[in-house]
Amino acid sequence: MTDNVSALSGDWDFDPAHTRIGFSARHAMVTTVRGSFNDVTGRFYADLDDMDKSYAELTLKAASVDTRNQQRDDHLRSADFFDVEQWPDIRFVSTQIEEVEDNAFVVSGDLTIRDITKPVTIPLELMGVQTDAFGALRAGFEGSRRINRRDFGLEWNMPLDAGGMLVSEKISLEFEISAIKRGSDEGAQPEG
């Protein structure tokens, strides 16, 4: 066990200003469109002596979807995709967290998009644990996972004249997480 990993034991909260939960999808079969959710909350508890006690949870406000294109974002918020009026939250709740190698974890849990919940496994790499300039202990994780959006009721699509579909069924989820250990940031100032 590395020093990074041993510092992980305890309660952590995601730092929304430094966390990006994003996605990418093929568009018109020739390019990739990327987006993220701007309203992210999450927390985890790590017990490195008994990983069965560890857990994580994440909530994304579906209306905060941002692909840098207002028309596309409005379409994603509509009933064709996230239907944010009826289902405002996208949630992930872990069922198991495993340390598979030094600085490498697999987080299994239930992902809920709209009214559909499916099991998902997410590999995450611990990028490091550091005390920031304001005295808060921070941990950084990165990972990605491909899912089929149709498994979660995101069915809308449009056929292309040359064959294929406008939006890929396979979506890559992208996780760039910065978390602050509870109690380590007392007296800390907000960081930009």
C-alpha positions in Angstrom: 0.0 0.0 0.0 1.4 3.4 -1.0 1.4 6.5 1.2 -1.1 8.0 -1.2 -3.5 5.1 -0.6 -3.0 5.1 3.2 -4.0 8.8 3.4 -7.3 7.9 1.8 -9.0 6.4 4.8 -11.8 8.7 6.0 -14.7 10.8 4.6 -14.3 12.9 1.5 -16.5 15.4 -0.4 -16.2 16.2 -4.1 -14.9 19.7 -4.9 -17.4 20.7 -7.6 -15.2 23.6 -8.8 -12.4 21.1 -9.6 -14.4 18.0 -10.6 -15.5 17.2 -14.1 -18.0 14.5 -14.9 -18.2 14.4 -18.7 -19.2 12.4 -21.7 -18.3 12.0 -25.3 -20.4 10.6 -28.2 -19.8 10.2 -31.9 -21.8 12.7 -34.0 -22.8 12.1 -37.6 -20.4 9.2 -37.5 -17.5 11.6 -38.3 -16.7 13.6 -35.2 -16.8 13.5 -31.4 -19.0 15.8 -29.3 -18.0 16.3 -25.6 -20.0 17.6 -22.7 -20.1 17.7 -19.0 -22.4 18.4 -16.1 -21.8 21.7 -14.3 -23.8 20.9 -11.1 -22.0 17.9 -9.4 -22.1 16.8 -5.8 -20.5 13.7 -4.4 -18.8 12.0 -1.5 -17.1 8.9 -0.5 -15.8 7.0 2.5 -12.7 4.9 2.3 -11.7 2.3 4.8 -8.5 0.8 3.5 -8.4 -1.9 6.2 -11.9 -3.1 5.4 -12.9 -2.1 1.8 -16.4 -3.6 2.3 -17.1 -0.5 4.5 -16.1 1.9 1.7 -18.8 3.6 -0.4 -19.3 6.5 -2.9 -22.2 8.4 -4.2 -22.6 11.0 -6.9 -25.5 13.3 -8.1 -25.5 15.3 -11.3 -28.2 17.8 -12.0 -29.3 16.8 -15.5 -30.3 20.4 -16.4 -26.6 21.4 -15.9 -25.6 19.5 -19.1 -23.1 21.6 -21.1 -21.9 20.8 -24.6 -21.0 24.4 -25.5 -24.0 24.6 -27.8 -27.3 26.0 -26.4 -29.5 24.3 -29.0 -28.0 20.9 -28.4 -28.1 21.4 -24.6 -31.8 22.3 -24.8 -32.4 19.1 -26.8 -30.5 17.0 -24.3 -32.7 18.5 -21.5 -35.9 17.6 -23.4 -38.0 14.5 -23.2 -36.0 13.1 -26.1 -33.0 12.6 -23.8 -32.8 13.4 -20.0 -36.3 14.9 -19.6 -35.0 17.1 -16.8 -38.5 18.3 -15.8 -39.5 14.7 -14.8 -36.1 13.3 -13.8 -33.8 16.2 -12.6 -31.0 14.0 -11.1 -28.6 11.5 -12.5 -27.4 9.3 -9.6 -24.6 6.8 -8.9 -24.5 4.8 -5.6 -21.7 2.3 -5.1 -22.3 -1.3 -4.1 -18.6 -2.3 -3.9 -15.2 -0.6 -4.0 -12.1 -2.7 -4.6 -8.4 -1.8 -4.6 -7.1 -3.8 -7.6 -3.6 -2.4 -7.8 -1.5 0.3 -6.2 -3.4 3.6 -6.9 -6.1 1.7 -8.9 -9.7 1.1 -7.8 -12.8 -0.4 -9.3 -16.1 1.1 -8.2 -19.2 -0.9 -8.8 -22.7 0.5 -8.3 -26.1 1.5 -9.6 -26.4 4.3 -12.1 -29.8 5.9 -12.5 -30.6 8.0 -15.5 -34.2 9.0 -16.0 -36.2 6.2 -14.3 -33.8 3.4 -15.2 -31.2 2.0 -12.9 -28.4 -0.3 -14.1 -25.3 -1.7 -12.6 -22.1 -0.1 -13.8 -18.4 -0.7 -13.0 -16.0 2.2 -13.2 -12.2 1.9 -13.0 -10.5 4.8 -11.3 -6.9 5.7 -11.0 -5.7 7.6 -7.9 -3.7 10.5 -9.3 -2.4 11.6 -6.0 -3.1 13.0 -2.5 -1.7 16.4 -1.6 -2.3 19.2 0.9 -3.3 22.2 -1.1 -2.2 25.8 -0.6 -5.0 26.4 1.9 -4.3 23.3 4.1 -7.0 21.0 2.7 -6.0 17.4 1.9 -7.0 16.7 -1.7 -7.3 13.5 -3.6 -7.6 13.3 -7.4 -9.0 10.4 -9.4 -9.5 9.8 -13.2 -11.3 7.2 -15.1 -13.6 6.4 -18.0 -16.3 3.9 -18.9 -18.3 3.2 -22.0 -22.1 2.6 -21.7 -24.9 2.2 -24.1 -27.2 5.2 -23.7 -30.2 3.1 -24.9 -29.9 1.0 -21.8 -31.0 4.1 -19.9 -33.9 5.0 -22.1 -32.0 7.6 -24.1 -33.4 6.4 -27.4 -33.7 9.4 -29.7 -31.7 9.3 -32.9 -31.9 10.2 -36.6 -30.8 8.1 -39.6 -28.2 9.7 -41.9 -28.7 9.7 -45.7 -25.4 7.9 -46.2 -26.2 5.2 -43.6 -25.6 5.1 -39.9 -27.1 7.3 -37.2 -26.7 10.9 -36.1 -25.7 10.1 -32.5 -23.7 7.0 -31.4 -25.4 4.5 -29.0 -22.1 4.1 -27.1 -21.2 7.0 -24.9 -17.9 7.4 -23.0 -18.3 8.6 -19.4 -15.3 10.6 -18.2 -14.4 11.1 -14.5 -12.0 13.8 -13.3 -12.6 14.0 -9.5 -11.0 16.3 -7.0 -12.1 15.5 -3.4 -11.4 17.2 -0.1 -11.0 15.2 3.1 -13.5 16.2 5.7 -12.0 18.2 8.5 -8.8 18.9 6.6 -10.0 22.2 5.2 -10.9 24.2 8.3 -9.8 27.7 7.8 -9.2 27.1 4.1 -10.1 29.8 1.6 -11.9 29.0 -1.6 -9.6 28.2 -4.5 -10.1 29.4 -8.1 
